[in-house]
């Protein structure tokens, strides 16, 4: 066994002691003791025990996603649908919105297919308020969802992407929504929209909208793929179809939007977009765009501060894998995984490909650190559909949560070692961006195989422990309560913009606790066709004092807060500081 430096030093010291007899031996023993004390590593807080419990049934959530599956194997069927957490009525509790599919030329259900909005009752249960809210969207083949307050009235609005068109619902502030798509000019007509995100790309104080579009597929050009024998027909590879283009809609401040896709540069390249995250990747204070494309180069657009974007996809290093392959990009998110103050990127892919972690090099480029981070090929047999960075154990290091499920329902006929339904995946951040797989330790509900699609996270109990919702293809959703995550300390921040957009999207938050610095951003998009809790979440581990919270708003306003409480959700108003806001803690009946 190789000796450690400490062992070598002690061995030398013992030899010297023998030579110099008792006096020297005493001196050497003291030196050795000091050396041993100096070399003793600082003990890291022991990991806490976390289990995830599926509360869907007890919560009263009865939504059932319809796969609309037929023998025609319409490409549309396999994509699944998204999910969103939002506080639609501003009562301080996260409510749940689930996107539904719709009828097709080959599938005519006997019952209407509708999206669903569930109101959080604050007692561990939810009430279906879809009909009252007017959010069913019957007849629309929904795909994804993006949530943002586009008119700065204090109530979150909902954009539902879909095949053939999208829908923008304006929140009326009384529990109801109005379809304002036509007036707003954001129908994305004739396109297959998947993910979308709200962000203020020109920093004028109003949220703009980006929409990723997929491929030129229709029932008329639906190809036969797979073998020509019973049960072997399969869904086709996206390479069989031409890609569509990304759309960017500028907010005109009057309830309407202008399509600036081409003028901004975002809509010029062909794409096959499935996921989007909107964050400041070069730390210049302006929000950039990262898009996960399916078997196509991933996109990274840097904001040029003049209403246009520079396509740096290839020079940045995120367009392809380390070995130069364009993989099945689906879910995407950004976070500072090693706490160096810069946003890193994670992209999910299908089985027999690797999920990629790209480290931000602070100079406009990224390195593929999938293997050096410890992730490697540990999930190579899983089809990663969606993902989200989340600090599930509140230790101050963001972890990687991933929803999985093969896109081809008969995949076992072609690859016997792969299954259609697959469990969730969690990579725990050990510190400095080093990860270990801990899925099996999170309980049987976490490990139950499903055809996972849209995924979103939220503190839906307002107790500091981040929960999970997964929209499952052809099945009931998973709603997983985090049991134990709040054994560590935490803080959550709701941003209220004044000069900036009301949601504060684009803000940067720097939290200092006992010398430990965490930097988070209020980002748009994230994941795969889904929207998560908009409140910024900080894990504090066992630290008990927050020295400062510095918020840099999109307007340029900087608020520096001290005496910030821990284990609470706080509301911070731009230019004012902490303001009263009720966030009732859920009491389980």
Beta strands, then each sheet from edge to edge (+ up, - down):
strand 1: 51-54
strand 2: 83-86
strand 3: 95-98
strand 4: 116-120
strand 5: 126-128
strand 6: 142-148
strand 7: 157-162
strand 8: 167-171
strand 9: 177-179
strand 10: 193-199
strand 11: 208-213
strand 12: 225-226
strand 13: 233-234
strand 14: 244-245
strand 15: 247-251
strand 16: 257-259
strand 17: 270-271
strand 18: 273-279
strand 19: 288-293
strand 20: 299-303
strand 21: 309-311
strand 22: 332-335
strand 23: 344-347
strand 24: 356-360
strand 25: 366-368
strand 26: 384-390
strand 27: 399-404
strand 28: 425-431
strand 29: 434-437
strand 30: 452-458
strand 31: 467-472
strand 32: 478-483
strand 33: 489-496
strand 34: 508-513
strand 35: 516-521
strand 36: 524-525
strand 37: 536-541
strand 38: 548-552
strand 39: 558-561
strand 40: 568-573
strand 41: 577-579
sheet 1: 1+ 32- 31+ 30-
sheet 2: 2+ 3- 4+ 5-
sheet 3: 6+ 7- 8+ 9-
sheet 4: 10+ 11- 15+ 16-
sheet 5: 12+ 13-
sheet 6: 14+ 17-
sheet 7: 21+ 20- 19+ 18- 36+
sheet 8: 22+ 23- 24+ 25-
sheet 9: 26+ 27- 28+ 29-
sheet 10: 37+ 33- 40- 41+
sheet 11: 35+ 34- 38+ 39-
end
